Each structure stands twice: as structure tokens, then as C-alpha cells.
């Protein structure tokens, strides 16, 4: 569990990532953004890597909390929409986290960061895979492709949508555009 101060620090780190990319995130810039000394950063995090790891873990835990609370009694298609609606709403409210999650340069930072990003992806797949499989079992979702292939296609489209939103400077309504994409994906994967 992260402290309130750590949450403030990872929010600030996310804002720096948005403005300057992974190379621009330094403890010096973070201290400046927060308005206190660089030494104060080290009371909460041992390194830049620890900040990024905490940010990724916060995102994973937040996703688990949000997606676990979705109504399990909804129809497969409605649960599918609810998963992505929740994701789009979260990122619309916290656009600085988009850069952290969808930053290609982040992969090059460390093996620990790679593992944290992988855990984040596996968590998302852990919500989607059983849903796709349930849809296939009930004849709602096409079964000529494996559930894993469908999940990869869905997540690839989601990633592209998030990348497009980021490079546009967050200049379009992610909720509306994102849900239009999800409806198109459903049209493709439904039987």
C-alpha cells in the first residue's frame, strides 16, 4: 500500500513523464515539481526506478480494484464494454499515467520495470481472457480464433487508441472515441 505522499509523488512523476518523457524524469525535476528538496524524495523512494515501479504497481492495483467491482451479472458484451469504459474514464481523469503505461522508452529502463509492465498487461488479460472464453462458450464471440488471439487484437487496438490520444496532446474525447472503438471491436469479434 502506498502512502498519500507517495501517491502525490507518482502523480507528479506522471506529469513530468508527460512533459519530458522517461529521460526527463529525474529526482531533481520531481523535487522541483513537488516544491521540496531532492533529499525529501529519497525519504519516500530509493531511486527513480522505485518511483516508476510504484507508479506501475499503483496502476495495477487500481485496475484490479476498478475491474473487480464491475457487476458480474452483466451480459458478456456489457461487461466487455464496462471494462474499457472504466479504463477510458480512469485515463481521461489521469492522462499523465498514459505516458507511463504506454511509453516505449520505459521498457529499456530495467528488468524490474519490464516485469512490472508485464504484470500490468497480464492483469488486464486476466480480466479479458475469461470473458472472451465465456463469450465463445455461449456462442456470442467468434471461436474461429483463439481467445488469446482475440485478446491480443483487442489490446493492440486499445494500445493504439491510447497512443493516438497521447500524441494528439490529449485533444479528443477519449471516452467517446474509445467506446466507438470498443463497439467496432465487438462488431468484429461477435458471431
C-alpha positions in Angstrom: 0.0 0.0 0.0 1.4 3.4 -0.9 1.3 6.4 1.3 -0.6 9.5 0.4 2.7 11.3 -0.1 4.0 8.6 -2.4 0.7 8.9 -4.4 1.4 12.6 -4.8 4.9 11.9 -5.9 3.9 9.3 -8.6 1.2 11.8 -9.8 3.9 14.4 -10.2 6.3 11.9 -11.8 3.5 11.1 -14.3 3.1 14.8 -15.1 6.9 15.0 -15.8 6.8 11.9 -18.0 4.0 13.6 -20.0 6.0 16.8 -20.5 9.6 15.3 -20.8 9.4 11.6 -21.4 11.3 9.0 -19.5 14.6 10.8 -20.0 13.2 13.9 -18.4 12.1 12.2 -15.2 14.8 12.9 -12.6 14.6 13.2 -8.8 15.8 16.8 -9.2 12.8 17.7 -11.5 10.5 15.7 -9.3 11.6 17.7 -6.2 11.1 20.9 -8.1 7.6 19.9 -9.2 6.7 19.0 -5.6 8.3 22.1 -4.2 10.7 20.4 -1.8 14.3 19.2 -1.6 15.7 16.3 -3.6 16.6 14.6 -0.3 12.9 14.6 0.6 12.2 12.4 -2.4 14.6 9.8 -1.1 12.7 9.6 2.2 9.9 8.1 0.1 11.7 6.3 -2.8 15.2 4.9 -3.0 15.6 5.7 -6.8 13.9 6.8 -10.0 13.3 3.1 -10.7 11.5 2.7 -7.4 9.2 5.7 -8.3 8.4 4.1 -11.7 7.8 0.7 -10.1 5.5 2.2 -7.5 3.6 4.1 -10.2 3.1 0.8 -12.2 2.0 -1.1 -9.1 -0.4 1.6 -8.2 -1.9 1.4 -11.7 -2.2 -2.4 -11.5 -3.8 -2.3 -8.1 -6.2 0.5 -9.2 -7.2 -1.6 -12.3 -7.8 -4.7 -10.2 -10.0 -2.6 -7.8 -12.0 -1.0 -10.5 -12.5 -4.0 -12.7 -13.2 -6.4 -9.8 -16.1 -4.2 -8.8 -17.9 -4.5 -12.1 -21.2 -6.3 -12.0 -20.6 -10.0 -12.8 -24.2 -10.4 -13.7 -23.9 -8.2 -16.7 -24.1 -9.8 -20.1 -20.7 -10.7 -21.7 -20.9 -7.8 -24.2 -21.9 -5.3 -21.4 -19.0 -6.5 -19.2 -16.6 -6.1 -22.1 -17.8 -2.5 -22.6 -17.7 -1.8 -18.8 -14.0 -2.9 -18.6 -13.0 -0.5 -21.3 -15.3 2.3 -20.2 -13.6 2.1 -16.8 -10.2 2.2 -18.4 -11.0 5.2 -20.6 -12.6 7.0 -17.7 -9.6 6.5 -15.5 -7.1 7.6 -18.1 -9.3 10.6 -19.0 -9.1 11.7 -15.4 -5.4 10.9 -15.1 -3.8 11.4 -18.6 -0.3 11.6 -17.2 -0.5 7.9 -16.4 -0.9 7.1 -20.1 2.7 8.2 -20.8 3.9 5.9 -18.0 2.0 2.8 -19.3 2.4 3.4 -23.0 6.0 4.7 -23.0 8.2 2.6 -25.3 11.3 4.0 -23.6 10.2 2.6 -20.3 10.9 -0.9 -21.4 14.6 -0.1 -21.7 14.9 1.1 -18.1 15.3 -2.2 -16.2 14.2 -5.8 -15.9 12.2 -5.0 -12.8 10.3 -2.3 -14.7 9.7 -4.8 -17.6 8.3 -7.3 -15.1 6.0 -4.6 -13.6 4.7 -3.7 -17.1 4.2 -7.4 -17.9 2.3 -7.8 -14.6 0.1 -4.9 -15.7 -0.6 -6.5 -19.1 -1.3 -9.9 -17.5 -3.7 -8.3 -15.1 -5.7 -6.8 -17.9 -5.5 -10.1 -19.8 -6.7 -11.8 -16.7 -10.0 -9.8 -16.9 -10.4 -10.1 -20.7 -9.4 -13.8 -21.3 -12.2 -15.4 -19.2 -14.7 -13.0 -20.6 -13.8 -13.8 -24.2 -13.8 -17.5 -23.4 -17.2 -17.2 -21.8 -18.5 -15.4 -24.9 -17.1 -18.2 -27.1 -18.6 -20.9 -24.9 -22.0 -19.2 -25.2 -21.7 -18.7 -29.0 -21.6 -14.9 -28.6 -17.9 -14.4 -29.6 -16.4 -16.0 -32.7 -14.5 -19.1 -32.0 -12.5 -19.5 -35.2 -9.8 -17.5 -33.5 -8.4 -18.5 -30.0 -9.4 -16.4 -27.0 -5.7 -15.4 -26.7 -5.5 -14.2 -30.3 -8.7 -12.1 -29.8 -7.4 -10.6 -26.5 -4.2 -9.6 -28.3 -6.1 -8.0 -31.1 -8.3 -6.1 -28.6 -5.4 -4.9 -26.5 -3.4 -3.9 -29.6 -6.3 -1.7 -30.7 -6.7 -0.3 -27.2 -2.9 0.5 -27.1 -3.2 2.2 -30.5 -6.1 4.3 -29.3 -4.2 5.4 -26.2 -1.1 6.2 -28.3 -3.2 8.3 -30.7 -4.8 10.2 -27.8 -1.3 10.8 -26.3 0.3 12.1 -29.5 -2.7 14.3 -30.2 -1.9 16.1 -26.9 -5.0 14.5 -25.3 -7.1 16.7 -27.7 -10.1 14.5 -28.2 -12.7 12.9 -26.0 -11.2 9.6 -25.1 -14.4 8.2 -23.6 -16.4 8.8 -26.7 -13.8 7.8 -29.2 -12.7 4.8 -27.1 -16.1 3.4 -26.8 -16.7 3.8 -30.5 -13.6 1.7 -31.0 -14.8 -0.9 -28.5 -18.2 -1.1 -30.3 -16.2 -1.7 -33.6 -14.1 -4.4 -31.9 -17.3 -6.1 -30.7 -18.7 -6.0 -34.2 -15.6 -7.8 -35.4 -15.3 -10.4 -32.7 -19.0 -11.3 -32.2 -20.5 -14.2 -34.1 
